[in-house]
């Protein structure tokens, strides 16, 4: 399963990303906070890129 989480750099979106990753689900995330986005990508299993 693949999931896109918007607003993933804070609040519920960030919690959703962590929860889904812990369940082994492939997550793609978007958000407005660039620094937090970089931190999330380092925590992830797959590579990421900024668009």
N, C-alpha and C positions, 0 to 999 in steps of 0.2 A: 504494500500500500504506500502511496505517496501523498503527502499533505502539504499544502501551502498555508503558512501562517502569516497574516498581515499584522502589523503592529507588534512585531516580535522583539523589539528592543526594550520593551518595558512592560510592567504590569502583567495582565492576564496573558498577553501574547507571549511574553518570555516564559512564563510558567507553562504554557501550552507546549512550547518548543521543548523544554526540558522533559516534560511528562511523556511526550510522544517519542522522543529519542530514547528515553529509558525503556519504552515498550518495544523498541527495535523498529520503529516506523521511520521511513525516509522522509525528512522534513526539508522543505525549502522555506526560507523566511525573508520577510521584508520589514523594514522599519526606517525611522527617520534619524535615529541616533547612530552616527557612523562609528564612533568608538565602541559602543555596545555591540554593534553588528560585527565588528572585527573580533570582539571577545567571544561572541556566540559561534563564529565560524571556527575559532581555535578549539572550542569545546566539541564541535561536531566531528563526525566520522569522515565525512566527505569534504572535498575541497569546495571552496566558495569563490564567488567573484562579485565585484561591485558593478552594478549597472547604472 
